[in-house]
Amino acid sequence: MDYFSYRDSELWVEGAPLRKIAEAVGTPAFVYSSAALRDNLAAYDKAFAQVPHLVCYSVKAASSLAILALVAKGGRGADVVSGGELYRALKAGVPAGKIVYSGVGKTAGEMAEALDAGIMLFNVESEPELDLLSRVARERSKKAPVAVRVNPDVDPGTHPYVATGLRESKFGLPPDAALALCLRASQDPALEVLGVDCHIGSQLTSAAPFAAAVERLAVLVGDLSARGVKLRYLDLGGGLGINYNGESPPTPAEYAAAVIKASDGLGLTLVLEPGRSVVGNACVMLTTVLYDKNVGGGRPRFVIVDGAMSDLLRPSLYGAYHGIVPVRKTGAPEIKVSVVGPVCESGDFLARDRPLQTVVPGDLLAVGSAGAYGFSMSSNYNSRTRAAEVLVDGGAFRVVRDRESYDDLTRGEHF
Ligand code: LLP
């Protein structure tokens, strides 16, 4: 169900008009729907109900404590990639025993923090990383729970920056090297080999690459079993795409059907690390029109807004499409405009050559599909204070992250 919809001519989220939120909180602001978040998480549990599984929400997609608390309340776990994300997940109430730690560059300090917390699984990506983890575990008289990340060399058919399971990518190990590493780890008293793992990319719009990856992992699981290494977890990473601009990615149910079939008979608990498909379409970024800059002479017409690449980087970084709609439909004619922010770069745009209702300064716009890798990739570039985050639940809304102040901006600086 889409929780963002027009009533009369005004855009609402759940039972709250977005205009009211903007008036109370200011712009730019990221506004999340709790109902959408709950639905999207529930869709995974429903889709995988027939097999043992754990949904570990990928914290990097949107990391605010309120979102993580909502994830934790539903009994789900978290996928983290830094000490900071681990800190956030624990602080929000995600049990350590439901946290998986991914990423190619874990430091000794981060490993120690995760071991002390008692996380469920380290997804190890290289031999030197395994060696370091073993040393850190020994020093702390702990046994580190390990899965080895496999690079299955599968093309996810996505933007090259977010394709992670191709042989040239920095992630994971080819199956033969992963096998050797699992065998080595199984001999190490400081390590407990519990699984294999993969994450082949993000914003996938077909289930076939997922199934192909799982089939390769299944072969590895069989080889390990034949050598006496019995696993508990098959971690499939995240990656399911969402509809930004007419894409029709598989539903969690279709995705589940494909990967359950490919992993059938292995008897392992499936670990899922969805990020984008949980939060992407559960949020809009509200922004206010500052100027309509129309110099004529065949030049682009710019709608200059108070949201920028520092708030939502995806259009600038990936050429990503985000729908932009007026918070109030006026019936004014649509014209082709580029929606740009105040940052001093020509790469600072939210949309280019897009039909948009004619706007005037002060009008509110909603930038769609902004929940995943929106606020979490925002920055203070141009010394802009970062946006507020708002969580809506029914007709109620609350600020879950304050808009930054100038004090926040210079915190920790010395001169
Ligand atoms: N697990 C691992 C190990 C990951 O690296 C990622 C995302 C996920 C899970 C979650 O994937 P998702 O379900 O969200 O596709 N900034 C980019 C996306 C980067 C994804 C990085 N890894 C963007 O805005 O498109």
Residues whose N, C-alpha, C, O or C-beta is under 5 A from the ligand:
A	BS01	LLP	S58 A61 S102 V162 H199 G201 S202 Q203 G237 G238 G239 L240 E273 P274 G275 R276 S277 R314 A372 Y373
